[in-house]
Amino acid sequence: MDDRLESIIRSAARNAGKRYEEAKRAYRDGRDSSPAHSLPRDGEGRAKIVCRRHAERRAVAVDGKGRPACFDPDHPDCQGCVEDIREGMVETW
């Protein structure tokens, strides 16, 4: 009976470890993916967004913080564009 109990405990610990690793991987994958990564891209890898400030279609690089290369931190339309990118609600083409 002692060997059987030890086997059950090892099996339970192994299963718990597997579930922990799966949860850790899922959390990391969810954290690393941002709405900016899911934007449609052109042939050169630039995000295809509609500029709120100039009301035109643009293909621009987007940095890790979700800011397009044309971002002006002092302009309210640019601030709104970054918020839209982060929320996944930016207009694209």
Legacy VTK file of the C-alpha trace (Angstrom):
# vtk DataFile Version 3.0
C-alpha trace
ASCII
DATASET POLYDATA
POINTS 93 float
0.000 0.000 0.000
2.916 2.310 0.685
4.196 2.029 -2.914
0.751 2.691 -4.303
0.336 5.868 -2.206
3.765 7.081 -3.306
2.839 6.438 -6.953
-0.411 8.379 -6.592
1.379 11.333 -4.989
4.053 11.384 -7.723
1.407 11.228 -10.436
-0.571 14.062 -8.848
2.583 16.181 -8.499
3.536 15.513 -12.129
0.047 16.498 -13.340
0.101 19.642 -11.216
3.492 20.570 -12.689
2.209 20.085 -16.229
-0.861 22.234 -15.567
1.343 24.914 -13.982
3.630 25.021 -17.037
0.627 25.199 -19.394
-0.867 28.083 -17.410
2.477 29.897 -17.299
2.916 29.496 -21.072
-0.641 30.705 -21.767
-0.122 33.738 -19.538
3.189 34.595 -21.234
1.681 34.200 -24.708
-1.293 36.388 -23.773
0.903 39.034 -22.224
3.309 39.140 -25.176
0.620 39.519 -27.793
-0.816 42.974 -28.165
-3.466 44.400 -30.480
-0.675 46.174 -32.372
0.685 42.783 -33.454
-2.661 41.809 -34.969
-2.976 44.871 -37.233
-3.059 44.211 -40.978
0.379 44.674 -42.549
1.728 45.696 -45.931
4.452 43.826 -47.809
7.160 45.542 -45.762
5.612 44.667 -42.391
4.207 48.113 -41.634
0.795 48.429 -39.978
-1.984 49.666 -42.273
-3.944 52.224 -40.241
-6.106 55.251 -40.958
-4.516 58.363 -39.474
-6.981 60.209 -37.250
-5.017 63.441 -37.444
-4.823 63.702 -41.234
-7.733 61.387 -42.147
-5.633 59.354 -44.561
-4.551 55.756 -44.989
-0.984 55.118 -43.863
1.389 52.206 -43.645
3.589 52.868 -40.609
5.878 51.039 -38.230
4.370 50.549 -34.764
6.708 50.285 -31.766
6.366 47.932 -28.812
4.239 50.455 -26.923
1.678 50.599 -29.738
2.785 53.991 -31.074
2.976 54.512 -34.836
6.105 56.161 -36.259
4.085 59.321 -37.033
2.972 59.670 -33.381
3.042 63.207 -31.920
2.631 62.998 -28.120
1.265 66.554 -27.952
-1.558 66.055 -30.458
-4.913 64.756 -29.125
-5.698 62.847 -32.336
-2.381 60.992 -32.057
-3.069 60.208 -28.409
-6.487 58.856 -29.411
-4.919 56.774 -32.177
-2.534 55.109 -29.705
-5.428 54.391 -27.340
-7.374 52.865 -30.238
-4.409 50.681 -31.229
-4.002 49.430 -27.651
-7.715 48.623 -27.411
-7.731 46.963 -30.841
-10.273 49.458 -32.181
-8.136 51.442 -34.654
-9.468 51.872 -38.177
-7.450 49.880 -40.710
-7.461 49.302 -44.435
LINES 1 94
93 0 1 2 3 4 5 6 7 8 9 10 11 12 13 14 15 16 17 18 19 20 21 22 23 24 25 26 27 28 29 30 31 32 33 34 35 36 37 38 39 40 41 42 43 44 45 46 47 48 49 50 51 52 53 54 55 56 57 58 59 60 61 62 63 64 65 66 67 68 69 70 71 72 73 74 75 76 77 78 79 80 81 82 83 84 85 86 87 88 89 90 91 92
